[in-house]
Amino acid sequence: MKGSMVSGEIVEPYAEALMSLAQSQNQTERFGEDVRSLLGVLESSEDLQHFLGNPVVSAENKKAVLQQIAGDGLHPYILNFLMLLVERRRILFLEGICKQFQALLRKLNQTVLAEVISAVELSESQQQAIGEKVKAISGAQQVELDTKLDPDLIGGVIIKVGSQVLDASLRGQLRRIGIRLNSAA
């Protein structure tokens, strides 16, 4: 618990500083795309997370790897930000900083994050329909969908927006029927 409190104290100021820089340069969308791609790389490579978090690995080696990963794709300010995190020994908080930055960007753009769990891959039209439904429920301007697959749902979807959960899955319906049958008996 204490570790997460310390993490929050470190993550928030860095994410806010990055957002402030993005806004001052009119680059919030570009920074958002770069942060999203960085987060994708981090989440897909556990080895990279261990490498960056390893205190034995020199700062120069970490910088070299980050520059290779970044290539020419990242905005120079983002790359400089990564180098600063390495120098200040805060690079192990990169994932948290990226997630906090995304939360700040969503707040700025009046966008709500909806976690959608489905039994099968959703088509583009299904994702659009879910996005419209979430907009209607939440009153948000835009919706960002985080889709996940769970074959145990059998069919349908579960949509989580903040503390609200809309369970339209077949598994959920079967569970509710079972509860009603048990309470009637």
N, C-alpha and C positions, 0 to 999 in steps of 0.2 A: 504494500500500500504506500509506504513511504517512498519507494522507488518511483512510483507513478506520479507522486506529487512533485518530486524533484524533476522528473522528466517533463511535466507540464510547465514548471517554472523555466525550463530551458527551451522547450519547444515553442511556446507561445511568443516570446520576444523575437526569436529568429524568424518565425513565420510572419509576424506582424511587420518586421523590418523588411522582409522580402516583398510583402504586399505594398508597403509604403514606397519602395523602390519601383515596383511595377507600375503603381499609379503615377508616380512622378515622371516616369518615362512614357506614359500612355501605352504600356505593354502588358496590361493585365491578362488579356487573352493569350498572347504569345507565351508569357510566363506560365500560365495555366496549362497550356499544351506541353511545355517542357517539363513541368512538374509531374504531369500525368504520365509522360513517357519515362521519366526517372523512376517513378513509383512502380511502373510496370516492370522495369528492369530489376528493381530491388525485390519485388514480390516473386519474380520468376527465378531468381538466383539466390538460393540460400548461401552458396559459397561466397558470393559477393558481400552479403550481409556480414558473414563471419570475418571475411578479409578486412572490411572497413572497420569493424568493431574490435579487431584484434590489436591490443596495445603494443604488441611486440613488433608489428609491421611498421616500418618507418613512414613518416609523413610523406617523404619523397615518392616512395613506392605507391602509396595511396593516391597521391596526386597524379602520378603517371597513369595508373589504371583508370581513374576518373576522366582524365583527358582523352584516353583511348576510347572509352565508352561514349563520351560526349561527341567526339569527332567534330565536325563542322555543324552538327544539327542543333546544338544548344545555343541559346543567346549568350553572348560573352559575359553579361552580368550574372547569369545563372552559373556559368563556369567559375567566375570569380567568387561567387557565393560558396560554391562547393570547396574551393581552395581555402577560403576563410574558415569554413567548418573544420577542415583537416588541421589547419594551423592552430585553431583554438581547441582542438581535441573534442569536437562536438559532432563529428561526422557519424558517430554511431546513432545519433538522434535524427538522421536524415529522413527516415521513413515517417517518423512522427511529425517532423517539420513539414514535410510534403503534404501529409494528410491534413494538418492544421491549416496550411496555405489553401488547400482545396476548400476547406470549410469556410474560410474567410472569403474566398472567391465566390462561392455559392451564395453567401450572405450578401455580398456586394451586388451580385447579379439577380438577386431575389429568386434563386434557384433552390429547389428542394431535392434532396437525395432520397430516392426510393429504392429499397432493396427488393428485388423481384426473384422469387424462387419458383422454378417451374420443373415439371417432370421431363419435358423435352425442350429443345432449343426453340425460342420464340421467333416468329417471322417478323419482318420489319413492320408490317401492318399491325400485328398483335402488340408489338412494343409501342407503336404510336397510340393505339387505343388505350393501353395501360397508362401511358404518359398523360393522355387527355383526362382519364379518370382521376389520376393523382392530382392534376391541376385543379379539377373541380372540387376534390375533397380538401386540398390544402390551401387553395387560393393563391398558389405561387405563380409567378410569371413564367418560369421555366422548370423543367423536370430533368434530372439526371438519373438514369436507370443503372443500377448495379445488378446485373443478372447473374444468377447462379443456378446450377442444375442439381436436382435431387430426385432421382428416379423413384424413391420411396413414396413420393406424393401420389403416384399412380396417374393422376391427371389434374388439370387445373393449375392455379398459381396461389402463392402467398405473397402479399405485398406489405412491406414494412416501411412506414414513413414516420420517422421520429419514434414516438411511443405508441403510435397507432398500428395495429396489425389487422389486415383484411385477409382472412383465410377462405379462399374460394377453391381449395384443393379437394380432390376426391377423398384423400386420407382424412382430412378435417371433417368432411361431411359424414364419413363412416364413423368417426370417433363420436360426433355429436349424436348420431342415431343410436350408437351403443350406449351412450350416457342416458338418453331418453328411455331406452328399453330397460336399462338397469333400474332407473328411478321409478318406472311404472310397475316393475315386478315386486 
